Amino acid sequence: MPGYHPQDIEKKWQAHWKEHNTFMADNASEKPKYYVLDMFPYPSGAGLHVGHPLGYIASDIVTRYKRLQGFNVLHPMGFDSFGLPAEQYAIQTGQHPEKTTRENIARYIEQLSSLGFSYDWSREVRTSDPSYYKWTQWIFLKLFNSWYNLDTDRAEPLKTLLDKFAENGSQGVRAAGDEEERHDFTAGQWQMMSEKQRLQAVHPYRLAYQSDTYVNWCAGLGTVLSNDEVKDGLSERGGFPVERRLMPQWNLRITAYADRLLQGLDTIDWPEAVKEMQRNWIGKSIGAEVTFSVQGHESAQIKVYTTRVDTIYGATFLVLAPEHELVAELTTPEQKEAIQEYIDATKRRSERDRMADTKTVSGAFTGSYGINPFSGEPIQIWIADYVLAGYGTGAVMAVPSGDQRDYVFAKHFNLPIVQVVDQQQIEEQADPTKEGIYLHGLIEGMGYKEATQTLIQQLEERGIGKGKTNFRIRDAIFGRQRYWGEPIPIYYKDGVAYGVAEADLPLVLPEIDEYKPTETGEPPLGRAKDWKYKGQYDYELSTMPGWAGSSWYYLRYMDPQNNERFVGQDAEQYWQNVDLYLGGAEHATGHLLYSRFWHLFLKDLGLATANEPFQKLINQGMILGRSNFVYRINGTNTFVTAGKKDQHETTALHADVNIVENDVLDVEAFKNWREEYANAEFILEDNGTYVCGVEVEKMSKSKYNVVNPDTLIEKFGADALRLYEMFLGPLEQFKPWNTNGMSGVAGFLKKLWRLYHPQDGDFAVTDEAGKPAELKALHKAIRKVEEDIEKFSFNTTVSALMITVNELTALNTHNRAILEPLVVLVSPYAPHLAEELWQKLGHEAGSISSAGYPEFKEEYLVEDTVNYPVAINGKVREQLQFPATATAAEIEAAVRATDILARFAEGKEAKKIIVVPGRMVNVVV
């Protein structure tokens, strides 16, 4: 049957690309490189809905365009295949997570392939594959065996630290990390230490280290959760209670890189909002550390960090985190019950909830008093959940006159508020001004700068504090008490952690009988039988977090088959980093930050070349679902159409959008959809239809507004779906989905087909020369498509191509000179149709990727004639047409020869005629 049939064409070319490895990238090409990467997906059982491919389509368009531009393009795909969902399914069903994951990946590959993406599938990686996570474990061991030298400002192998210890002991060693966790020793003492003592002395210097850390512990899931996995005190998956608990955990010392992570943001082309999120997360501040003594507790000292030491005379109480180590010691018997109740309540709140909640005022008085180190006055010591144990020192000096949160707290609990600066206005709220003269003590009469310098000097001279630069970011908790993750390559001998030998990697996940914690509370790996290093040493039972494998996967794509190295040196130096990275902004302070950290570490060791992993980042917006609602009359099984629902008391219920077309419900399909609706009755519109209500929401299975791309591809074709998703609007914006719009894009592709197949008949492209109007339409499109793709403005490109096809259709264009370059322009967007037409034009099958982008020629846009508005004293009176080559003198003479002055200037003579070439003529009379 004649006409455009996308389903046949698309399957043909997908098979051709797969058979011929059309999109395989070369690691040693003389072409310039361009690396395009999508944030790889976690393969869920639900598969893709139409919102998922948005970024993939955009990256594929860029990929195909760059190939046309002569670049050697790397465009890989893989799967972030470790994760909690597969583990939870395993706990529920007993099915091994590997089987679930493998089946889900097969489904994803099938769907991705059906959309015609030009991935180099020979480079596919899966983070759960031992051949991949061998190298994740290898990088962890590099972190475990490295320290951060503040003198060289980079990570170094532990050997350089051990050499310093052997020569001078710990004296003079400047290393990133918590100095209080380390102890001083001489070179002689170092030589006398046993192996165990040396390892214990070195451990606090490592970039991967173990320490007691506050974590989000979920007993229901038997694991630690990240902040992203906790909402309102419950686990996002399963809704189980989560509490803050102090547990031994593996950590990565990302804090060592805080300043470099900040500086690097100025060198990359990322959305400013994402960079700002990272800046805030890292949270650099310059201030001072101050020590407060405690009445009646000679050994107790409370250290606080403040960026406003100038306000210390206004510090009228201290607030500790509920988890602070001194809380138990400082709590008086009278306050013990209230303090314990408050601590228990805090355990049920995540850190994210505690930071975000600025409205609730809560706290408990310990009964003890600190001493303001400058005023000497006693001040109450409270606990409150807005102070976090892991940020700074876990304690704050509260200055209610200058900080609004402290001000509200003081008002609520009737605590003193002391004015610090004469310019402060604190009758109704805190005033953080630095303007004016200070009112108290040593700094009375001083301004801000002098007061700050004086106080820091006094802190250091008295030995009760020092000037200090602080960061909000904390070291990354690295352990998870789960099964389905990378085993941490650590074993224990005599209670001390050792790294597994690199030659013994990968440390493969063992088989276990159940995927939940043991009866004694150990992680699931505690169930593994005879799982010991060298048959005698216990392995670490925690696994790595989900972000471990995704922190370096872009490097593995460069050389995925290399068994000797995590990435070959030549391949890494050729590709260096990702030129264009597409993914969601929700990863700003997770994956994107951790990847930058790992990359900087690998660069320090000489294993990575570029300064940053991802040079340009684009965050695609979300495609929102278009939900449909039916209205059930309360207390009945009768549904009333939207136009008559106000006549009844109803409840709105989601209906499956796949049984709704143009907001009209297929009533019989609805009755067959769910058993409870089998006997439903309907009050219809007067025309006999049931019209649904409409609302734009997030696409979700629970809202029944998920649209499966498979259905649309079967009906309209993959090329139509690709074009439509781009046509919906700017890539970065949120956009509502409406399946009804697919038919318009499908119609455009049929119109394009007919330029090559008049009246949907046989292929009939002529060899006659292009006419001026055709050439003009073509070259406008060549320029527009190039400009828009370079700006990542894909929706405007689709519009431009539609306009071009309409113009050529009106011109009855069927000639090769126009249609051959046109199909190249279309190919990044509709690759299947383009390949088909390219072959019909006489080219080698599957070769359009290397066709070369058409050359734009300005000459075809030059007009033969130009319309000139003619104004008299600034008011346009006439339009005259002149040859494009006419000079100003020729135009002036022609205007004088007309009757324009006679008609519009009452016969007055022109004082001056001003000609703006190509624009207009202004006559002054």
RAZI-V741931 format. One record per residue. N is the residue number from 1. RES is the residue in one small letter. OMEGA is omega as a letter, one per 20 degrees, with the letter a starting at -180 (NA if undefined). D_FIRST is the distance of its C-alpha to the first C-alpha in Angstrom with 2 decimals. Layout:
[[N:RES:OMEGA:D_FIRST] [N:RES:OMEGA:D_FIRST]]
This chain:
[[1:m:a:0.00] [2:p:r:3.83] [3:g:a:6.68] [4:y:a:9.17] [5:h:a:9.05] [6:p:a:12.77] [7:q:r:13.41] [8:d:a:11.87] [9:i:a:13.48] [10:e:r:16.68] [11:k:r:17.41] [12:k:a:16.99] [13:w:r:19.53] [14:q:r:21.83] [15:a:a:22.24] [16:h:a:22.91] [17:w:a:25.50] [18:k:a:27.21] [19:e:a:27.42] [20:h:a:28.74] [21:n:a:30.97] [22:t:a:29.61] [23:f:r:31.79] [24:m:a:35.02] [25:a:a:38.00] [26:d:a:40.94] [27:n:a:44.50] [28:a:a:46.07] [29:s:r:43.95] [30:e:r:45.62] [31:k:r:43.13] [32:p:a:44.36] [33:k:r:43.52] [34:y:a:41.73] [35:y:r:41.66] [36:v:a:39.31] [37:l:r:39.90] [38:d:r:38.78] [39:m:a:41.38] [40:f:a:40.21] [41:p:r:39.43] [42:y:a:41.37] [43:p:r:38.88] [44:s:a:39.38] [45:g:a:38.00] [46:a:a:36.01] [47:g:a:33.61] [48:l:r:32.21] [49:h:a:31.58] [50:v:r:29.98] [51:g:a:33.43] [52:h:a:34.00] [53:p:a:31.45] [54:l:a:32.72] [55:g:r:35.18] [56:y:r:32.99] [57:i:a:30.26] [58:a:a:32.98] [59:s:r:34.58] [60:d:r:31.33] [61:i:r:30.76] [62:v:a:34.32] [63:t:a:33.91] [64:r:r:30.92] [65:y:a:32.67] [66:k:r:35.89] [67:r:r:34.25] [68:l:a:32.99] [69:q:r:36.60] [70:g:r:37.90] [71:f:r:39.22] [72:n:a:39.41] [73:v:r:38.01] [74:l:a:38.92] [75:h:a:36.59] [76:p:r:37.39] [77:m:r:36.89] [78:g:a:39.03] [79:f:r:40.50] [80:d:b:43.77] [81:s:r:44.10] [82:f:r:47.70] [83:g:a:48.39] [84:l:a:50.01] [85:p:r:46.99] [86:a:r:46.37] [87:e:r:50.12] [88:q:r:50.41] [89:y:r:47.61] [90:a:r:49.55] [91:i:a:52.74] [92:q:a:51.07] [93:t:a:49.26] [94:g:r:51.09] [95:q:a:47.91] [96:h:a:48.55] [97:p:a:47.18] [98:e:a:45.73] [99:k:r:43.38] [100:t:a:42.27] [101:t:a:41.79] [102:r:r:39.85] [103:e:r:37.39] [104:n:r:36.98] [105:i:r:36.40] [106:a:r:33.65] [107:r:r:31.91] [108:y:a:32.46] [109:i:r:31.15] [110:e:a:27.93] [111:q:a:27.50] [112:l:r:28.65] [113:s:a:26.33] [114:s:r:23.29] [115:l:r:24.28] [116:g:a:24.19] [117:f:a:27.92] [118:s:r:29.40] [119:y:r:32.34] [120:d:a:34.43] [121:w:r:34.33] [122:s:a:36.91] [123:r:a:39.46] [124:e:r:38.80] [125:v:r:42.10] [126:r:a:43.16] [127:t:a:46.56] [128:s:r:47.34] [129:d:a:46.95] [130:p:r:50.51] [131:s:r:49.61] [132:y:a:48.90] [133:y:r:51.68] [134:k:a:54.15] [135:w:r:54.09] [136:t:r:54.26] [137:q:r:57.41] [138:w:r:58.59] [139:i:r:58.37] [140:f:r:60.26] [141:l:r:62.99] [142:k:r:63.21] [143:l:a:63.78] [144:f:a:66.29] [145:n:r:68.16] [146:s:r:68.27] [147:w:a:70.37] [148:y:a:70.17] [149:n:a:72.97] [150:l:r:73.82] [151:d:r:75.82] [152:t:a:72.85] [153:d:r:70.35] [154:r:r:67.95] [155:a:r:67.39] [156:e:r:69.32] [157:p:a:69.68] [158:l:a:72.44] [159:k:a:74.51] [160:t:r:75.51] [161:l:a:76.74] [162:l:r:78.62] [163:d:r:80.32] [164:k:r:81.53] [165:f:a:82.87] [166:a:a:84.69] [167:e:a:86.28] [168:n:a:87.13] [169:g:a:85.97] [170:s:a:83.99] [171:q:r:86.02] [172:g:r:84.07] [173:v:r:80.62] [174:r:a:78.25] [175:a:r:75.14] [176:a:r:72.45] [177:g:a:72.86] [178:d:a:75.44] [179:e:a:78.90] [180:e:r:80.49] [181:e:a:78.70] [182:r:r:80.39] [183:h:a:84.02] [184:d:r:86.23] [185:f:r:87.76] [186:t:r:89.55] [187:a:r:88.68] [188:g:r:91.44] [189:q:r:90.10] [190:w:a:86.64] [191:q:a:88.16] [192:m:a:89.87] [193:m:r:86.75] [194:s:r:85.19] [195:e:a:81.52] [196:k:a:80.71] [197:q:r:82.69] [198:r:r:80.99] [199:l:r:77.52] [200:q:r:78.55] [201:a:a:79.90] [202:v:a:76.72] [203:h:a:74.24] [204:p:r:74.59] [205:y:a:73.63] [206:r:r:70.32] [207:l:r:66.99] [208:a:a:65.77] [209:y:a:68.59] [210:q:r:69.46] [211:s:r:71.39] [212:d:a:71.93] [213:t:r:69.31] [214:y:a:68.40] [215:v:r:64.93] [216:n:a:62.69] [217:w:r:63.39] [218:c:a:61.20] [219:a:a:62.93] [220:g:r:60.05] [221:l:r:57.72] [222:g:a:60.58] [223:t:r:59.78] [224:v:r:60.43] [225:l:r:57.82] [226:s:r:57.11] [227:n:a:57.73] [228:d:a:53.97] [229:e:a:53.83] [230:v:r:56.56] [231:k:r:56.36] [232:d:r:59.31] [233:g:a:61.21] [234:l:r:58.47] [235:s:r:55.96] [236:e:r:52.49] [237:r:r:51.21] [238:g:r:52.90] [239:g:r:55.29] [240:f:r:58.38] [241:p:r:61.62] [242:v:r:62.21] [243:e:r:65.68] [244:r:a:67.18] [245:r:r:69.00] [246:l:a:70.97] [247:m:r:69.62] [248:p:a:69.85] [249:q:r:66.61] [250:w:a:65.22] [251:n:r:64.77] [252:l:a:63.47] [253:r:r:65.71] [254:i:a:63.20] [255:t:r:66.17] [256:a:a:67.39] [257:y:a:64.44] [258:a:a:64.66] [259:d:r:65.95] [260:r:r:63.58] [261:l:r:60.61] [262:l:a:61.77] [263:q:a:62.30] [264:g:a:58.91] [265:l:a:57.14] [266:d:a:58.27] [267:t:a:56.39] [268:i:a:52.85] [269:d:a:50.10] [270:w:r:49.52] [271:p:a:49.22] [272:e:a:52.77] [273:a:r:52.51] [274:v:r:51.87] [275:k:a:54.71] [276:e:r:56.98] [277:m:r:56.21] [278:q:r:57.25] [279:r:a:60.35] [280:n:a:61.38] [281:w:r:60.72] [282:i:r:62.85] [283:g:r:65.36] [284:k:r:67.90] [285:s:a:71.22] [286:i:a:74.66] [287:g:a:77.64] [288:a:r:80.44] [289:e:a:81.21] [290:v:r:84.21] [291:t:r:86.24] [292:f:r:87.75] [293:s:a:90.57] [294:v:r:90.97] [295:q:r:94.15] [296:g:a:95.71] [297:h:a:93.27] [298:e:a:94.70] [299:s:a:92.02] [300:a:r:89.07] [301:q:r:87.42] [302:i:r:84.35] [303:k:r:82.37] [304:v:r:80.13] [305:y:a:77.91] [306:t:r:77.93] [307:t:a:76.56] [308:r:r:79.34] [309:v:r:82.58] [310:d:a:84.24] [311:t:a:83.91] [312:i:r:85.79] [313:y:r:88.73] [314:g:r:86.33] [315:a:a:85.18] [316:t:r:86.52] [317:f:r:84.81] [318:l:r:82.76] [319:v:r:79.51] [320:l:r:78.45] [321:a:r:75.13] [322:p:a:75.59] [323:e:a:74.91] [324:h:a:77.57] [325:e:a:79.93] [326:l:a:83.05] [327:v:a:82.08] [328:a:a:83.82] [329:e:a:86.95] [330:l:a:87.22] [331:t:r:86.58] [332:t:a:89.89] [333:p:a:90.60] [334:e:a:90.40] [335:q:a:86.84] [336:k:a:85.51] [337:e:a:83.80] [338:a:r:82.09] [339:i:a:80.94] [340:q:r:79.50] [341:e:a:77.62] [342:y:r:76.11] [343:i:r:75.15] [344:d:r:73.45] [345:a:a:71.44] [346:t:a:70.41] [347:k:a:69.09] [348:r:a:66.40] [349:r:r:65.02] [350:s:r:62.81] [351:e:a:63.96] [352:r:r:60.99] [353:d:a:62.04] [354:r:r:65.63] [355:m:a:64.78] [356:a:a:62.46] [357:d:a:64.83] [358:t:a:67.06] [359:k:a:68.12] [360:t:r:69.84] [361:v:r:73.45] [362:s:r:74.81] [363:g:r:77.37] [364:a:a:80.51] [365:f:a:83.93] [366:t:a:85.22] [367:g:a:88.83] [368:s:a:89.56] [369:y:r:90.28] [370:g:r:89.42] [371:i:r:91.62] [372:n:a:90.36] [373:p:a:91.40] [374:f:r:92.54] [375:s:a:93.93] [376:g:a:95.27] [377:e:r:94.34] [378:p:r:92.96] [379:i:a:89.39] [380:q:r:87.56] [381:i:a:84.96] [382:w:r:81.92] [383:i:r:78.66] [384:a:a:75.37] [385:d:r:71.75] [386:y:r:70.70] [387:v:a:72.47] [388:l:a:70.54] [389:a:a:72.36] [390:g:a:70.05] [391:y:a:70.21] [392:g:a:73.26] [393:t:a:76.28] [394:g:r:75.21] [395:a:r:77.87] [396:v:r:78.18] [397:m:a:81.18] [398:a:r:80.48] [399:v:a:81.46] [400:p:r:80.74] [401:s:a:81.95] [402:g:a:79.22] [403:d:a:76.29] [404:q:a:74.61] [405:r:r:73.73] [406:d:a:77.34] [407:y:r:78.54] [408:v:r:76.68] [409:f:a:77.90] [410:a:r:81.48] [411:k:a:81.41] [412:h:a:80.00] [413:f:r:82.68] [414:n:r:85.48] [415:l:a:85.88] [416:p:r:87.62] [417:i:a:85.86] [418:v:r:87.82] [419:q:a:87.27] [420:v:a:87.03] [421:v:a:86.80] [422:d:a:88.68] [423:q:a:85.54] [424:q:r:83.69] [425:q:a:82.85] [426:i:a:82.50] [427:e:a:83.53] [428:e:r:80.04] [429:q:r:77.91] [430:a:r:78.13] [431:d:a:78.54] [432:p:a:77.54] [433:t:r:79.07] [434:k:a:80.71] [435:e:r:82.58] [436:g:a:86.29] [437:i:a:89.33] [438:y:a:89.53] [439:l:a:92.13] [440:h:r:93.29] [441:g:a:95.11] [442:l:a:94.71] [443:i:r:92.16] [444:e:r:93.96] [445:g:a:93.75] [446:m:r:91.02] [447:g:a:87.53] [448:y:a:84.30] [449:k:a:84.23] [450:e:a:87.90] [451:a:a:87.80] [452:t:a:84.86] [453:q:a:86.50] [454:t:a:89.83] [455:l:r:88.46] [456:i:r:86.45] [457:q:a:89.55] [458:q:r:91.65] [459:l:a:89.14] [460:e:r:89.32] [461:e:a:93.10] [462:r:a:93.74] [463:g:a:91.30] [464:i:r:89.35] [465:g:a:86.06] [466:k:r:84.30] [467:g:a:81.72] [468:k:r:78.27] [469:t:a:74.60] [470:n:r:72.43] [471:f:r:68.73] [472:r:a:66.98] [473:i:r:64.55] [474:r:r:65.64] [475:d:a:65.01] [476:a:r:61.76] [477:i:a:62.16] [478:f:a:60.39] [479:g:r:60.96] [480:r:a:58.96] [481:q:a:60.22] [482:r:r:56.88] [483:y:a:55.43] [484:w:r:51.92] [485:g:r:52.89] [486:e:r:54.36] [487:p:r:57.83] [488:i:a:60.46] [489:p:a:62.07] [490:i:r:65.64] [491:y:a:68.29] [492:y:r:71.79] [493:k:a:75.08] [494:d:r:78.28] [495:g:a:76.45] [496:v:a:75.16] [497:a:r:71.52] [498:y:r:70.53] [499:g:r:67.26] [500:v:r:65.50] [501:a:a:65.74] [502:e:a:62.66] [503:a:a:62.56] [504:d:r:62.07] [505:l:j:58.87] [506:p:r:56.50] [507:l:a:58.40] [508:v:r:55.74] [509:l:r:55.39] [510:p:r:57.24] [511:e:r:56.08] [512:i:a:57.75] [513:d:r:57.97] [514:e:a:57.17] [515:y:r:55.71] [516:k:a:58.34] [517:p:r:61.82] [518:t:r:64.65] [519:e:r:67.22] [520:t:r:69.61] [521:g:r:67.25] [522:e:r:66.10] [523:p:a:62.49] [524:p:a:60.06] [525:l:r:60.82] [526:g:r:64.31] [527:r:a:62.89] [528:a:a:62.14] [529:k:r:64.51] [530:d:a:66.53] [531:w:a:64.56] [532:k:r:67.19] [533:y:a:67.41] [534:k:r:69.17] [535:g:a:69.75] [536:q:a:72.40] [537:y:a:71.39] [538:d:r:69.46] [539:y:r:66.17] [540:e:a:65.27] [541:l:r:63.48] [542:s:r:61.50] [543:t:a:58.07] [544:m:r:56.67] [545:p:a:54.94] [546:g:a:51.19] [547:w:a:51.63] [548:a:a:53.27] [549:g:a:50.19] [550:s:a:48.35] [551:s:a:51.31] [552:w:a:50.56] [553:y:r:46.99] [554:y:r:45.94] [555:l:a:48.43] [556:r:r:47.16] [557:y:a:43.64] [558:m:a:45.28] [559:d:a:46.32] [560:p:a:45.13] [561:q:a:45.92] [562:n:a:49.52] [563:n:a:51.90] [564:e:a:55.05] [565:r:a:54.63] [566:f:r:52.90] [567:v:r:51.29] [568:g:a:52.11] [569:q:a:54.44] [570:d:a:52.43] [571:a:a:49.15] [572:e:a:50.91] [573:q:r:52.59] [574:y:a:49.32] [575:w:r:47.23] [576:q:r:50.33] [577:n:a:48.69] [578:v:r:45.57] [579:d:a:44.69] [580:l:a:42.41] [581:y:r:42.63] [582:l:r:40.56] [583:g:a:41.64] [584:g:r:43.51] [585:a:a:46.89] [586:e:a:48.17] [587:h:a:48.98] [588:a:a:51.45] [589:t:r:54.63] [590:g:a:53.22] [591:h:a:50.82] [592:l:r:51.00] [593:l:a:54.80] [594:y:r:55.21] [595:s:r:52.88] [596:r:r:55.01] [597:f:a:58.12] [598:w:a:56.95] [599:h:r:55.84] [600:l:r:59.25] [601:f:r:60.96] [602:l:r:58.96] [603:k:r:59.75] [604:d:a:63.43] [605:l:r:63.33] [606:g:a:61.66] [607:l:r:58.39] [608:a:a:56.18] [609:t:a:56.13] [610:a:r:54.77] [611:n:a:56.79] [612:e:a:54.03] [613:p:a:50.96] [614:f:a:48.50] [615:q:r:48.97] [616:k:r:46.53] [617:l:r:45.46] [618:i:r:42.93] [619:n:r:42.94] [620:q:r:39.61] [621:g:a:39.98] [622:m:r:38.83] [623:i:a:35.75] [624:l:r:37.29] [625:g:r:35.85] [626:r:a:35.31] [627:s:r:37.10] [628:n:a:36.83] [629:f:r:39.88] [630:v:a:40.71] [631:y:a:44.25] [632:r:r:46.25] [633:i:a:49.38] [634:n:r:52.26] [635:g:a:53.62] [636:t:r:50.69] [637:n:r:47.17] [638:t:a:45.97] [639:f:a:43.64] [640:v:a:43.91] [641:t:a:41.22] [642:a:a:41.97] [643:g:a:43.00] [644:k:a:45.76] [645:k:a:46.89] [646:d:r:50.02] [647:q:a:51.34] [648:h:r:51.79] [649:e:a:53.02] [650:t:r:49.94] [651:t:r:48.87] [652:a:r:45.67] [653:l:r:43.52] [654:h:r:40.46] [655:a:r:37.21] [656:d:a:34.22] [657:v:a:31.99] [658:n:r:28.92] [659:i:r:29.59] [660:v:r:30.15] [661:e:a:27.73] [662:n:r:29.26] [663:d:r:32.59] [664:v:a:31.96] [665:l:r:32.73] [666:d:a:30.77] [667:v:a:34.00] [668:e:r:32.96] [669:a:r:31.52] [670:f:a:34.82] [671:k:r:36.85] [672:n:a:35.01] [673:w:a:35.28] [674:r:a:38.97] [675:e:a:41.42] [676:e:a:43.90] [677:y:a:41.49] [678:a:a:40.54] [679:n:a:42.95] [680:a:r:42.62] [681:e:a:43.03] [682:f:r:41.68] [683:i:a:43.08] [684:l:r:40.11] [685:e:a:39.75] [686:d:r:40.50] [687:n:r:36.79] [688:g:r:36.39] [689:t:r:34.84] [690:y:a:36.44] [691:v:a:36.48] [692:c:r:37.38] [693:g:a:39.73] [694:v:r:38.63] [695:e:r:40.41] [696:v:a:39.58] [697:e:r:40.96] [698:k:r:40.64] [699:m:a:37.59] [700:s:r:39.08] [701:k:a:38.38] [702:s:r:41.49] [703:k:r:40.10] [704:y:a:36.74] [705:n:r:35.07] [706:v:r:33.42] [707:v:a:29.71] [708:n:a:28.00] [709:p:a:25.72] [710:d:a:23.71] [711:t:a:22.55] [712:l:r:21.59] [713:i:r:19.79] [714:e:a:17.71] [715:k:a:16.92] [716:f:a:16.92] [717:g:a:17.08] [718:a:a:20.29] [719:d:r:20.22] [720:a:r:20.27] [721:l:r:23.13] [722:r:a:25.01] [723:l:a:24.89] [724:y:r:25.85] [725:e:r:28.81] [726:m:a:30.10] [727:f:a:29.57] [728:l:a:31.72] [729:g:r:34.92] [730:p:a:37.38] [731:l:a:37.10] [732:e:a:40.70] [733:q:r:40.62] [734:f:a:39.97] [735:k:r:36.88] [736:p:r:35.68] [737:w:r:32.22] [738:n:a:30.06] [739:t:a:26.58] [740:n:a:25.89] [741:g:a:25.84] [742:m:a:22.79] [743:s:r:20.42] [744:g:r:22.10] [745:v:r:21.58] [746:a:r:17.91] [747:g:r:17.69] [748:f:a:19.60] [749:l:r:17.21] [750:k:r:14.29] [751:k:r:16.84] [752:l:r:17.77] [753:w:a:14.29] [754:r:r:14.34] [755:l:a:17.66] [756:y:a:16.09] [757:h:a:12.85] [758:p:a:14.31] [759:q:r:12.53] [760:d:r:9.44] [761:g:a:9.26] [762:d:r:10.64] [763:f:a:13.41] [764:a:r:16.44] [765:v:a:19.57] [766:t:r:22.85] [767:d:a:26.27] [768:e:a:28.36] [769:a:r:30.91] [770:g:r:30.51] [771:k:a:32.22] [772:p:a:34.98] [773:a:r:33.14] [774:e:r:30.10] [775:l:r:32.48] [776:k:r:34.37] [777:a:a:31.37] [778:l:a:30.36] [779:h:r:33.91] [780:k:a:34.59] [781:a:r:31.71] [782:i:a:33.01] [783:r:a:36.40] [784:k:a:35.30] [785:v:a:33.03] [786:e:a:35.84] [787:e:a:38.54] [788:d:r:36.73] [789:i:r:35.75] [790:e:r:39.35] [791:k:a:40.51] [792:f:r:38.01] [793:s:a:36.84] [794:f:a:33.18] [795:n:r:32.47] [796:t:r:33.63] [797:t:r:31.45] [798:v:r:28.30] [799:s:a:29.67] [800:a:r:30.41] [801:l:r:26.91] [802:m:r:25.51] [803:i:a:28.11] [804:t:a:27.33] [805:v:r:23.60] [806:n:r:24.66] [807:e:a:27.25] [808:l:r:25.01] [809:t:r:22.42] [810:a:r:25.41] [811:l:r:26.57] [812:n:a:23.24] [813:t:r:23.47] [814:h:a:21.22] [815:n:a:23.94] [816:r:a:24.50] [817:a:a:28.01] [818:i:a:26.77] [819:l:r:23.37] [820:e:r:24.58] [821:p:r:27.40] [822:l:a:25.32] [823:v:r:22.95] [824:v:r:26.19] [825:l:a:27.51] [826:v:a:24.51] [827:s:r:24.49] [828:p:a:27.29] [829:y:a:25.53] [830:a:a:21.84] [831:p:a:22.28] [832:h:r:18.97] [833:l:a:17.01] [834:a:r:20.01] [835:e:a:20.06] [836:e:a:16.48] [837:l:r:17.29] [838:w:r:20.72] [839:q:r:19.59] [840:k:r:17.36] [841:l:r:20.54] [842:g:a:22.25] [843:h:r:24.14] [844:e:a:24.94] [845:a:r:22.59] [846:g:a:23.93] [847:s:a:26.57] [848:i:r:25.98] [849:s:a:28.78] [850:s:a:31.29] [851:a:a:30.01] [852:g:a:32.93] [853:y:a:33.00] [854:p:a:32.81] [855:e:r:36.29] [856:f:r:37.27] [857:k:a:39.19] [858:e:a:41.42] [859:e:a:41.83] [860:y:r:38.43] [861:l:r:39.56] [862:v:a:42.87] [863:e:r:43.08] [864:d:a:44.59] [865:t:a:46.42] [866:v:r:47.78] [867:n:a:48.60] [868:y:r:52.15] [869:p:r:53.47] [870:v:a:57.09] [871:a:r:59.56] [872:i:a:63.16] [873:n:r:65.36] [874:g:a:62.30] [875:k:a:60.57] [876:v:a:57.35] [877:r:a:57.86] [878:e:r:55.35] [879:q:r:52.31] [880:l:a:52.68] [881:q:r:50.27] [882:f:r:51.58] [883:p:a:50.26] [884:a:a:49.38] [885:t:a:52.13] [886:a:r:54.83] [887:t:r:58.05] [888:a:r:59.97] [889:a:a:62.69] [890:e:a:60.27] [891:i:r:58.68] [892:e:r:62.17] [893:a:a:63.31] [894:a:r:60.28] [895:v:r:60.86] [896:r:a:64.56] [897:a:r:63.59] [898:t:r:61.58] [899:d:a:63.11] [900:i:a:61.96] [901:l:a:65.58] [902:a:a:66.80] [903:r:a:64.26] [904:f:a:64.30] [905:a:r:67.61] [906:e:r:70.02] [907:g:r:70.68] [908:k:r:71.96] [909:e:r:71.68] [910:a:r:69.57] [911:k:a:71.68] [912:k:r:68.85] [913:i:a:65.17] [914:i:r:63.22] [915:v:r:59.93] [916:v:a:57.63] [917:p:r:55.34] [918:g:a:51.70] [919:r:a:52.62] [920:m:r:55.09] [921:v:r:58.37] [922:n:r:61.36] [923:v:r:64.24] [924:v:a:67.61] [925:v:NA:70.01]]
